[in-house]
Amino acid sequence: MSSRSLAAARRVDPNVSPAAVHAAVEAAIAEHMREQRRRQARPSDKLEGPDA
């Protein structure tokens, strides 16, 4: 966890624990990675072949 993440969280809630911020950052990164994998697995929207 970066000190910037903790500082940003503490601007919202001065009593937030570093562990809570760390867990939130980890969850956000995991969701971002899942979304990236979904985008790569999605078939192309473009048609190929003579009808394109």
VMD Tcl script that builds the backbone (N, CA, C; Angstrom):
set m [mol new atoms 156]
animate dup $m
set s [atomselect $m all]
$s set {name element resname resid chain x y z} {
  {N N MET 1 A 0.848 -1.168 0.000}
  {CA C MET 1 A 0.000 0.000 0.000}
  {C C MET 1 A 0.894 1.231 0.000}
  {N N SER 2 A 0.505 2.202 -0.791}
  {CA C SER 2 A 1.299 3.416 -0.831}
  {C C SER 2 A 0.853 4.385 0.252}
  {N N SER 3 A 1.750 5.248 0.633}
  {CA C SER 3 A 1.399 6.262 1.629}
  {C C SER 3 A 0.356 7.225 1.065}
  {N N ARG 4 A 0.341 7.378 -0.268}
  {CA C ARG 4 A -0.683 8.236 -0.885}
  {C C ARG 4 A -2.073 7.645 -0.711}
  {N N SER 5 A -2.201 6.325 -0.816}
  {CA C SER 5 A -3.492 5.673 -0.617}
  {C C SER 5 A -3.992 5.889 0.807}
  {N N LEU 6 A -3.104 5.721 1.764}
  {CA C LEU 6 A -3.484 5.911 3.157}
  {C C LEU 6 A -3.840 7.373 3.422}
  {N N ALA 7 A -3.069 8.285 2.881}
  {CA C ALA 7 A -3.357 9.714 3.079}
  {C C ALA 7 A -4.705 10.089 2.467}
  {N N ALA 8 A -4.996 9.564 1.284}
  {CA C ALA 8 A -6.276 9.858 0.634}
  {C C ALA 8 A -7.431 9.303 1.459}
  {N N ALA 9 A -7.289 8.090 1.959}
  {CA C ALA 9 A -8.342 7.494 2.771}
  {C C ALA 9 A -8.539 8.273 4.061}
  {N N ARG 10 A -7.463 8.765 4.625}
  {CA C ARG 10 A -7.577 9.507 5.888}
  {C C ARG 10 A -8.180 10.895 5.701}
  {N N ARG 11 A -8.169 11.405 4.489}
  {CA C ARG 11 A -8.886 12.663 4.238}
  {C C ARG 11 A -10.388 12.435 4.325}
  {N N VAL 12 A -10.831 11.237 3.977}
  {CA C VAL 12 A -12.250 10.886 4.063}
  {C C VAL 12 A -12.592 10.471 5.497}
  {N N ASP 13 A -11.769 9.609 6.074}
  {CA C ASP 13 A -12.000 9.127 7.435}
  {C C ASP 13 A -10.659 9.123 8.173}
  {N N PRO 14 A -10.444 10.121 9.022}
  {CA C PRO 14 A -9.146 10.219 9.721}
  {C C PRO 14 A -8.816 9.005 10.587}
  {N N ASN 15 A -9.801 8.200 10.943}
  {CA C ASN 15 A -9.571 7.054 11.823}
  {C C ASN 15 A -9.438 5.734 11.088}
  {N N VAL 16 A -9.382 5.760 9.763}
  {CA C VAL 16 A -9.299 4.516 9.001}
  {C C VAL 16 A -7.975 3.814 9.312}
  {N N SER 17 A -8.048 2.506 9.389}
  {CA C SER 17 A -6.834 1.740 9.698}
  {C C SER 17 A -6.055 1.438 8.418}
  {N N PRO 18 A -4.750 1.360 8.538}
  {CA C PRO 18 A -3.939 0.981 7.377}
  {C C PRO 18 A -4.355 -0.380 6.809}
  {N N ALA 19 A -4.769 -1.306 7.660}
  {CA C ALA 19 A -5.194 -2.630 7.182}
  {C C ALA 19 A -6.446 -2.520 6.317}
  {N N ALA 20 A -7.370 -1.648 6.703}
  {CA C ALA 20 A -8.595 -1.475 5.910}
  {C C ALA 20 A -8.266 -0.869 4.555}
  {N N VAL 21 A -7.363 0.088 4.536}
  {CA C VAL 21 A -6.970 0.706 3.263}
  {C C VAL 21 A -6.261 -0.317 2.392}
  {N N HIS 22 A -5.404 -1.094 2.987}
  {CA C HIS 22 A -4.677 -2.129 2.240}
  {C C HIS 22 A -5.665 -3.122 1.619}
  {N N ALA 23 A -6.651 -3.552 2.389}
  {CA C ALA 23 A -7.642 -4.499 1.876}
  {C C ALA 23 A -8.433 -3.878 0.726}
  {N N ALA 24 A -8.791 -2.608 0.850}
  {CA C ALA 24 A -9.550 -1.940 -0.210}
  {C C ALA 24 A -8.714 -1.808 -1.482}
  {N N VAL 25 A -7.457 -1.490 -1.339}
  {CA C VAL 25 A -6.570 -1.369 -2.502}
  {C C VAL 25 A -6.410 -2.735 -3.173}
  {N N GLU 26 A -6.204 -3.775 -2.383}
  {CA C GLU 26 A -6.065 -5.128 -2.938}
  {C C GLU 26 A -7.329 -5.536 -3.692}
  {N N ALA 27 A -8.499 -5.229 -3.128}
  {CA C ALA 27 A -9.761 -5.578 -3.784}
  {C C ALA 27 A -9.921 -4.815 -5.097}
  {N N ALA 28 A -9.551 -3.550 -5.097}
  {CA C ALA 28 A -9.659 -2.746 -6.322}
  {C C ALA 28 A -8.723 -3.267 -7.404}
  {N N ILE 29 A -7.521 -3.639 -7.025}
  {CA C ILE 29 A -6.567 -4.181 -7.998}
  {C C ILE 29 A -7.085 -5.504 -8.561}
  {N N ALA 30 A -7.616 -6.366 -7.702}
  {CA C ALA 30 A -8.144 -7.658 -8.154}
  {C C ALA 30 A -9.300 -7.453 -9.131}
  {N N GLU 31 A -10.189 -6.513 -8.829}
  {CA C GLU 31 A -11.312 -6.245 -9.731}
  {C C GLU 31 A -10.817 -5.693 -11.061}
  {N N HIS 32 A -9.834 -4.823 -11.018}
  {CA C HIS 32 A -9.260 -4.272 -12.247}
  {C C HIS 32 A -8.658 -5.390 -13.108}
  {N N MET 33 A -7.951 -6.312 -12.479}
  {CA C MET 33 A -7.340 -7.420 -13.217}
  {C C MET 33 A -8.411 -8.324 -13.820}
  {N N ARG 34 A -9.496 -8.585 -13.079}
  {CA C ARG 34 A -10.591 -9.395 -13.633}
  {C C ARG 34 A -11.206 -8.709 -14.850}
  {N N GLU 35 A -11.408 -7.418 -14.771}
  {CA C GLU 35 A -11.981 -6.675 -15.898}
  {C C GLU 35 A -11.051 -6.721 -17.105}
  {N N GLN 36 A -9.755 -6.617 -16.885}
  {CA C GLN 36 A -8.805 -6.699 -17.989}
  {C C GLN 36 A -8.863 -8.069 -18.655}
  {N N ARG 37 A -8.955 -9.132 -17.846}
  {CA C ARG 37 A -9.045 -10.489 -18.418}
  {C C ARG 37 A -10.346 -10.653 -19.196}
  {N N ARG 38 A -11.449 -10.099 -18.675}
  {CA C ARG 38 A -12.725 -10.185 -19.391}
  {C C ARG 38 A -12.637 -9.491 -20.737}
  {N N ARG 39 A -12.002 -8.350 -20.785}
  {CA C ARG 39 A -11.882 -7.610 -22.049}
  {C C ARG 39 A -11.036 -8.372 -23.061}
  {N N GLN 40 A -9.993 -9.037 -22.602}
  {CA C GLN 40 A -9.135 -9.793 -23.506}
  {C C GLN 40 A -9.833 -11.046 -24.006}
  {N N ALA 41 A -10.708 -11.621 -23.200}
  {CA C ALA 41 A -11.386 -12.865 -23.578}
  {C C ALA 41 A -12.588 -12.614 -24.477}
  {N N ARG 42 A -13.095 -11.392 -24.496}
  {CA C ARG 42 A -14.282 -11.067 -25.292}
  {C C ARG 42 A -13.934 -11.137 -26.783}
  {N N PRO 43 A -14.770 -11.785 -27.587}
  {CA C PRO 43 A -14.499 -11.834 -29.026}
  {C C PRO 43 A -14.569 -10.433 -29.637}
  {N N SER 44 A -13.889 -10.279 -30.716}
  {CA C SER 44 A -13.860 -8.992 -31.392}
  {C C SER 44 A -15.257 -8.588 -31.862}
  {N N ASP 45 A -15.556 -7.307 -31.753}
  {CA C ASP 45 A -16.839 -6.785 -32.225}
  {C C ASP 45 A -16.862 -6.621 -33.742}
  {N N LYS 46 A -15.685 -6.665 -34.342}
  {CA C LYS 46 A -15.607 -6.453 -35.797}
  {C C LYS 46 A -15.890 -7.761 -36.534}
  {N N LEU 47 A -16.625 -7.662 -37.599}
  {CA C LEU 47 A -16.869 -8.830 -38.444}
  {C C LEU 47 A -15.696 -9.013 -39.389}
  {N N GLU 48 A -15.404 -10.231 -39.675}
  {CA C GLU 48 A -14.330 -10.525 -40.629}
  {C C GLU 48 A -14.919 -11.289 -41.787}
  {N N GLY 49 A -14.321 -11.169 -42.923}
  {CA C GLY 49 A -14.765 -11.907 -44.090}
  {C C GLY 49 A -15.450 -11.021 -45.105}
  {N N PRO 50 A -16.061 -11.602 -46.113}
  {CA C PRO 50 A -16.634 -10.824 -47.225}
  {C C PRO 50 A -17.850 -9.986 -46.836}
  {N N ASP 51 A -18.533 -10.344 -45.747}
  {CA C ASP 51 A -19.717 -9.565 -45.332}
  {C C ASP 51 A -19.363 -8.338 -44.507}
  {N N ALA 52 A -18.127 -8.189 -44.162}
  {CA C ALA 52 A -17.715 -7.082 -43.278}
  {C C ALA 52 A -17.765 -5.759 -44.010}
}
mol reanalyze $m
mol bondsrecalc $m
mol representation Tube
mol addrep $m
